[in-house]
């Protein structure tokens, strides 16, 4: 048995999703003529109560487009030091937008309004870059799938509006947060100027992310997408997978969360585990007693068919998803207990 817990990006389209893709109506999306892409964009915009949306190839692309629209060269982006937009997007903030980054420490990838407030640069002091964007990530990947407190998001949102600084959300795993908190998607989205929503993680689509905002923002984003080579033609084939995912794979995310908790409960009691970061969604991060053995442990688990991934010095990550069954979780738990 193979149990691939490296990431929720390894999912394969189900037969039903493949059927939706096969039957998708298509057109040239660069001309705005792909009916399925248009349907996806309208569905997502209406779901979150925002004016418009733009289908893109990846979460990195949607994040980088948003930054490019919001920020002028020489400006500064405030984010957590472990945020995806800074740590895992190839230096895109500097390369694509010519912006600097103010990195804040925080709790499991989350920052607060009080922290942000201290680092807004004086606009009229030429020694400093102008603060032009605040970005947060929910759930936080590097925080082990941690969910933002919605009251804190509202405080950050109110502050950003007072300062006339846009607020962007890297919502790669936003739906994981919303199924847990039960917050109304429209109320949640109303706090942000732009949102990046990934379709190819827990939702199970093979490719794609959607950028959401007002009509003027998306009009500008459309141009940036073209400049970055993101214009797609008959993209309805993959957009259909996103529609299917949003209509069928959201509520079932709680199954992944339950599976993650079962793994956490088992790992907590193992002698070679020092600590498990508290599980809130579908990500389990194990901190080892002997960090020098991390790669050996990953290799040995792999030899038993359990695929995991290194997550830093002495840390291993397990991520549950829709291709992980209860039987596979049971198998993994059995092997971990006798490891």
C-alpha positions in Angstrom: 0.0 0.0 0.0 1.2 3.5 -0.9 0.0 6.4 1.3 1.2 9.7 -0.1 1.1 12.2 2.7 3.7 14.6 1.2 1.1 17.2 0.2 -2.5 17.7 -0.8 -1.2 18.7 -4.3 -0.7 15.1 -5.2 -4.4 14.3 -5.7 -5.7 12.8 -8.9 -9.0 13.8 -10.6 -11.9 11.5 -9.8 -13.9 9.7 -12.5 -16.7 12.3 -12.0 -14.2 15.2 -12.3 -12.6 13.7 -15.4 -16.1 13.4 -17.0 -16.8 17.0 -16.2 -13.5 18.0 -17.9 -14.2 15.8 -20.9 -17.6 17.3 -21.4 -16.6 20.9 -20.9 -17.5 23.6 -23.4 -14.5 25.5 -24.5 -13.5 28.7 -26.4 -10.5 31.1 -26.5 -10.1 32.4 -23.0 -7.6 35.1 -24.0 -10.6 36.6 -26.0 -12.8 36.0 -23.0 -14.8 33.4 -25.0 -14.4 30.2 -22.9 -17.8 29.6 -21.4 -16.6 27.2 -18.8 -13.8 29.6 -17.6 -16.4 32.4 -17.5 -18.7 30.1 -15.5 -15.9 29.3 -13.0 -15.0 33.0 -12.6 -18.6 34.0 -12.1 -19.2 31.2 -9.6 -16.2 32.1 -7.5 -17.0 35.8 -7.5 -20.6 35.2 -6.5 -19.6 32.6 -3.9 -17.4 35.2 -2.1 -19.7 38.2 -2.8 -17.0 40.0 -4.8 -17.3 41.7 -8.2 -15.0 39.6 -10.4 -12.5 36.8 -10.6 -9.7 35.6 -12.9 -8.7 32.0 -13.5 -4.9 31.4 -13.4 -2.5 28.5 -13.6 -1.3 28.4 -9.9 -1.5 30.0 -6.5 2.0 31.5 -7.1 0.7 33.2 -10.2 -2.4 34.6 -8.5 -0.4 35.9 -5.6 2.3 37.4 -7.8 -0.3 39.0 -10.1 -2.1 40.5 -7.0 1.2 41.9 -5.7 2.1 43.4 -9.1 -1.3 45.1 -9.3 -1.2 46.5 -5.7 2.5 47.5 -5.5 4.6 49.9 -7.5 8.4 49.3 -7.9 10.2 50.4 -4.8 7.2 49.8 -2.5 7.1 47.4 0.4 5.0 44.4 1.2 4.3 43.4 4.9 3.9 39.7 5.5 4.9 36.9 7.9 8.5 35.7 7.6 7.3 32.2 6.8 4.6 33.3 4.3 4.3 31.5 1.0 4.5 34.7 -1.0 8.0 35.3 0.4 9.4 31.8 1.1 8.1 29.7 -1.7 7.5 31.8 -4.8 11.1 32.1 -6.1 11.8 35.7 -5.1 8.8 36.8 -7.2 8.1 39.9 -5.2 11.5 41.3 -6.1 11.7 39.9 -9.6 8.2 40.6 -10.8 7.3 43.8 -8.9 10.5 45.3 -7.8 9.3 45.6 -4.2 10.9 45.1 -0.9 9.5 43.0 1.9 8.9 43.7 5.6 9.0 40.3 7.4 7.2 40.0 10.7 7.4 37.2 13.2 4.2 35.8 14.6 2.3 32.9 15.9 2.4 29.9 13.5 2.5 32.1 10.4 -0.1 34.5 11.7 0.5 38.2 12.3 -1.6 40.8 14.2 -2.9 44.3 13.6 -0.7 45.6 16.5 2.4 44.1 14.9 1.6 45.5 11.5 0.9 48.9 12.9 4.5 49.2 14.2 6.0 48.7 10.7 4.1 51.1 8.5 6.8 53.2 7.0 6.6 57.0 7.2 5.3 58.0 3.8 7.2 61.3 3.5 10.5 60.1 4.7 12.6 59.3 1.6 14.8 56.9 3.5 12.0 54.3 3.6 10.1 52.4 1.0 6.4 53.2 1.0 4.3 50.5 2.6 1.9 49.5 -0.2 0.5 46.1 0.7 -0.3 43.9 3.7 -0.6 40.1 2.9 -1.7 37.3 5.2 -2.1 33.6 4.6 -5.1 31.5 5.8 -4.6 28.7 6.5 -0.9 29.0 7.2 1.2 26.3 5.5 4.3 26.8 7.6 2.1 27.2 10.7 0.9 23.6 10.2 -2.4 24.6 8.8 -3.2 27.2 11.4 -6.4 29.2 11.0 -6.5 32.9 11.5 -8.8 34.3 14.2 -11.5 36.1 12.3 -11.7 38.9 14.8 -8.0 39.5 14.2 -8.6 39.5 10.4 -11.3 42.2 10.9 -8.9 44.3 13.0 -6.2 44.0 10.3 -8.8 44.9 7.6 -10.1 47.9 9.4 -6.6 49.1 10.0 -5.6 48.6 6.3 -8.7 50.6 5.2 -7.8 53.4 7.6 -4.3 53.6 6.2 -5.5 53.1 2.6 -3.2 50.1 2.2 -4.6 47.1 0.3 -5.0 43.8 2.1 -4.3 40.6 0.2 -5.1 37.0 1.2 -3.1 34.1 0.1 -6.0 31.7 0.5 -4.3 28.6 -0.9 -6.2 26.5 1.7 -8.9 29.0 2.5 -11.7 26.4 2.2 -10.1 24.3 4.9 -10.4 27.3 7.2 -14.0 28.1 6.3 -15.3 24.5 6.7 -13.9 24.6 10.2 -15.0 28.1 11.3 -18.3 28.1 9.4 -17.8 31.8 8.7 -19.9 33.1 5.8 -17.6 33.3 2.8 -19.0 36.6 1.8 -18.4 38.1 5.2 -15.0 36.7 5.2 -14.1 37.9 1.7 -15.4 41.4 2.5 -12.3 42.0 4.7 -9.9 41.8 1.7 -9.1 43.8 -1.4 -7.9 40.6 -3.2 -8.0 36.9 -2.5 -6.0 34.0 -4.1 -8.0 30.7 -3.9 -6.2 27.5 -4.9 -8.2 24.7 -6.6 -5.5 22.1 -6.8 -4.8 21.4 -3.1 -7.5 20.0 -0.8 -10.2 20.6 -3.4 -8.6 18.1 -5.7 -8.5 19.9 -9.1 -5.5 19.0 -11.2 -4.5 22.6 -11.8 -5.5 26.2 -11.2 -6.2 29.0 -8.8 -8.6 31.9 -8.9 -7.8 35.6 -8.1 -10.8 37.5 -6.7 -11.4 41.2 -6.3 -13.3 44.2 -7.7 -13.8 44.8 -11.4 -11.1 47.4 -11.7 -8.6 45.2 -9.9 -9.4 42.1 -12.1 -9.1 44.2 -15.2 -5.6 45.2 -14.2 -4.9 41.6 -13.1 -5.9 40.3 -16.5 -3.2 42.4 -18.2 -0.6 41.3 -15.7 -1.6 37.6 -16.3 -0.9 38.1 -20.0 2.5 39.7 -19.3 3.4 36.8 -17.1 2.5 34.3 -19.9 -0.6 33.2 -18.1 -3.0 33.6 -21.0 -4.7 30.3 -21.7 -6.8 29.3 -24.7 -9.3 26.5 -24.4 -8.9 26.4 -20.7 -12.4 25.3 -20.0 -11.1 21.7 -19.8 -9.3 22.5 -16.6 -11.8 25.1 -15.4 -14.4 22.4 -15.4 -12.4 20.6 -12.8 -12.4 23.7 -10.6 -16.2 24.0 -10.8 -16.6 20.4 -9.9 -14.2 20.7 -7.0 -16.0 23.7 -5.6 -19.4 22.1 -5.9 -18.5 18.7 -4.6 -15.3 18.7 -2.5 -15.6 21.5 0.0 -17.7 19.9 2.8 -15.7 16.7 2.6 -12.6 18.6 3.8 -13.7 17.8 7.3 -12.8 14.1 6.6 -9.2 15.2 5.9 -9.1 17.2 9.1 -10.4 14.2 11.0 -7.7 12.0 9.4 -5.0 14.5 10.4 -6.2 14.5 14.0 -6.0 10.7 14.1 -2.4 10.9 12.8 -1.6 13.5 15.4 -3.0 11.4 18.2 -0.8 8.5 17.2 2.3 10.5 16.6 2.0 12.3 20.0 2.5 9.0 21.8 5.6 7.8 19.9 9.0 7.9 21.7 10.9 9.4 18.8 8.5 12.4 18.5 9.3 15.4 20.7 6.2 17.4 19.8 3.3 17.7 17.4 2.2 21.2 16.4 -1.5 21.5 17.3 -3.6 20.2 14.3 -6.3 22.6 13.1 -6.9 21.4 9.6 -5.2 18.9 7.3 -1.5 19.4 8.1 0.4 17.5 10.7 3.9 18.7 11.6 6.0 16.4 13.8 9.1 17.7 15.6 11.6 14.9 16.2 13.6 14.3 19.4 16.7 13.7 17.3 16.7 16.1 14.4 19.7 14.4 12.8 17.5 11.4 12.0 14.9 13.3 10.0 16.0 12.1 6.6 16.5 8.5 7.8 13.1 8.4 9.3 11.5 9.8 6.0 13.4 7.2 4.0 12.4 4.3 6.3 8.7 5.4 6.3 8.9 5.6 2.5 10.2 2.0 2.4 6.9 1.0 4.1 4.9 2.9 1.5 4.3 6.0 3.7 5.5 9.1 1.8 6.2 12.3 3.9 8.3 15.4 3.4 10.9 17.3 5.3 9.6 20.6 6.8 12.7 22.1 8.3 15.4 21.0 10.7 14.1 18.0 12.7 10.6 18.4 11.3 8.4 16.1 9.1 5.1 17.0 7.5 2.1 14.8 6.9 -0.8 16.2 4.8 -4.1 14.5 4.4 -6.3 14.9 1.3 -9.2 13.3 -0.7 -7.0 10.5 -2.1 -6.3 9.2 1.5 -8.9 6.7 2.6 -9.7 5.6 6.2 -8.0 2.3 5.4 -4.8 4.1 4.4 -4.9 6.1 7.6 -5.4 2.9 9.6 -2.4 1.3 7.8 -0.3 4.4 8.5 -1.2 4.4 12.2 -0.4 0.7 12.4 3.0 1.2 10.8 3.8 4.2 12.9 3.1 2.4 16.2 5.5 -0.4 15.3 8.1 1.9 13.6 
